Amino acid sequence: MANQKLKKANQTSGPTTPKRPVDAYFDQYAESHQNPTNKLIHWICVPLIVFSLFGLLWAIPFPYVKFLGSYNGFFNWASFGIAFSIYYYYKLSPVLSYVMFMVLMLFSYLIVQLAGWEHNGGPALWLLSLVIFVIAWIGQFIGHNIEGKRPSFLTDLKFLLIGPIWLLHFIFKKYGVKY
């Protein structure tokens, strides 16, 4: 059903201009994100979910790989998450993928700070990330309850990845930047 909606949304918007897949995804995602309160909740919760998921991946112990040598500390499970998501975003919109990469680098810096806090006796990175993840998802479901529509990812898991760049595209539109 989600693919049928995407095909319908991907119909030409003019006589010769086919709609890009990224725009078709944004249109479909927007169908369940019309309420201003739900949108506001998404502006808060989607970045928190991405950050916390990134933190959870970061906290999973990564094996020592001999051929990486001194670069072992630079690779972890979050590295694979970055690579996969940036590749996916690049296929949809190179410009959005570059900005999302910068966002993930900022998140990396913050997670390194949290890991340092853990090392100095603070709470565990995985625990902080899990608490943020759960609270942000509760917020998301509250937003969709207010909206009165099911979250898009319940019909197609791709929309878990679309949410973050859907928010970015509003910033690009506001400033007239083509993505």
Residue pairs with C-beta under 8 A, 6 or more apart in sequence:
1 155
2 28
2 155
2 156
3 156
5 28
6 21
6 24
6 25
6 28
9 19
9 24
9 27
9 28
10 18
10 19
10 21
10 24
11 19
12 18
12 19
13 19
19 27
20 92
20 93
21 92
22 92
22 93
22 96
22 165
22 169
22 179
25 92
25 158
25 159
25 162
25 166
26 162
26 166
26 169
28 152
28 159
29 152
29 159
29 162
29 163
29 166
30 166
31 149
31 152
32 144
32 147
32 149
32 150
32 151
32 152
33 39
33 42
33 147
33 152
33 166
34 147
35 143
35 146
35 147
35 148
37 143
37 146
37 147
38 143
38 144
38 146
38 147
40 143
41 139
41 140
41 142
41 143
41 146
42 140
42 143
42 163
42 167
43 167
44 136
44 139
45 136
45 137
45 139
45 140
45 143
46 136
46 140
46 163
46 164
46 167
47 103
47 164
47 167
48 132
48 133
48 135
48 136
48 139
49 133
49 136
49 137
49 140
49 163
50 103
50 104
50 107
50 164
51 107
51 110
51 111
51 129
51 132
52 129
52 130
52 132
52 133
52 136
53 81
53 129
53 133
54 78
54 81
54 82
54 104
54 107
54 108
54 111
54 129
55 78
55 111
55 114
55 125
55 126
55 128
55 129
55 132
56 126
56 129
56 130
56 133
57 76
57 77
57 78
57 80
57 81
58 76
58 77
58 78
58 111
58 115
58 125
58 129
59 124
59 125
59 126
59 129
60 76
60 77
60 126
62 75
62 76
62 77
64 72
65 72
65 75
68 74
68 75
78 108
78 111
82 101
82 104
82 108
85 100
85 104
85 161
86 97
86 100
86 101
86 104
88 161
89 96
89 97
89 100
89 161
89 165
90 97
92 165
93 165
93 179
95 172
95 177
95 178
95 179
96 165
96 168
96 169
96 172
96 179
99 168
100 164
100 165
100 168
103 164
103 168
111 125
114 122
114 125
114 128
115 125
117 123
118 124
118 125
140 151
141 151
144 150
144 151
151 159
152 159
152 162
152 163
153 159
153 160
153 163
168 179
169 179
172 178
172 179
